[in-house]
Amino acid sequence: MGRVGVIGLDRAQALNALTLDMVREIDAALDRFGADPSVDVVLLRSENDRAFCAGGDMRHIRALCLREQFTEAEQFFSEEYRLIQRISDFTKPIVALIDGICMGGGMGLVMQCDYRVATDRARFAMPENAIGFFPDVGGSYFLPRMPHYGGYWLGLTGAQVTGFDAQTLGISTHMLPHADTEKFAETLCDAKVTLDRTLEMFCAAPGYQSSMLTLAAKTMCFDQSTLCSIKDCLRQRAGPEAQAALRKLDSVSPRSLQETMRLLRSGAKASLSECLDREFDAVQRAIRHPDLLEGVRAVLVDKDHAPTWQS
Ligand code: QUE
């Protein structure tokens, strides 16, 4: 093996949605790469071109909750969050190569990596409110730290971002043309070229980006401290983006929105470890609430996208 330890997500039929087995395999790979003195960089990537990672395996979580196997459901989140903390604490540099959809649990893994190299095919989102869940996986840590209140916008509306918007929000640290994906990975694995030099060779340093202005226009109402005032602000803005955000907020689980608001506001001043602990407390409530069953049913099982939320 070369100097790079590769972790490849390989569950194409489910867009690499994370199972408990995958979480344990990633953890075991970090054990090996951490202990192996010949490995000095870890590369986290997808083994297929369908997705980077669509999140956690929420269909399975729903099935467990329907059978009231709450302890088993909690086990998944507990080990997933422990892995996220471990990625954050890992002493060797971890490079995430994102070339496709990266949502929820996928964002959770990559946001704790040292280098987040995104191609023009990368799409990022935290869409959990749509399934009656909330942006977990460390979202209460990284979302309130994004500029222009962009994390509140992402986490509450589930909006997708790509390209310069993802770069401006600090989701990606480097941008790579999709066509260079394999050459980048090969060069990274070439022991003669350093990590820094590889990033320099393939990733253009972005200059001034006007996307900052359009992005700030989309997120400006999300500086308000209550959902009610965010919605009031959006109502007063005539543009199509404000109206889209408003429609989204009106369609997702009201309980999830309140939980998200509370976690993001308290997470702004907390450590990753504190955030993950609070998210785990919130998980215990969410998996026992009908909105999660109903949301996963509507979006991932029956796909009618017509959930009936409580209250
Ligand atoms: C919100 C989510 C998820 C989602 C859609 C949402 C999520 C998730 C998946 C997903 C998508 C495709 C699959 C799969 C899961 O979709 O967490 O197994 O094949 O994993 O609106 O949180």
Boltz pocket constraint, residues with backbone or C-beta under 6 A from the ligand:
constraints:
  - pocket:
      binder: B
      contacts: [[A, 13], [A, 14], [A, 15], [A, 17], [A, 18], [A, 54], [A, 55], [A, 56], [A, 57], [A, 58], [A, 59], [A, 103], [A, 104], [A, 105], [A, 127], [A, 128], [A, 129], [A, 130], [A, 131], [A, 133], [A, 299], [A, 300]]
      max_distance: 6.0
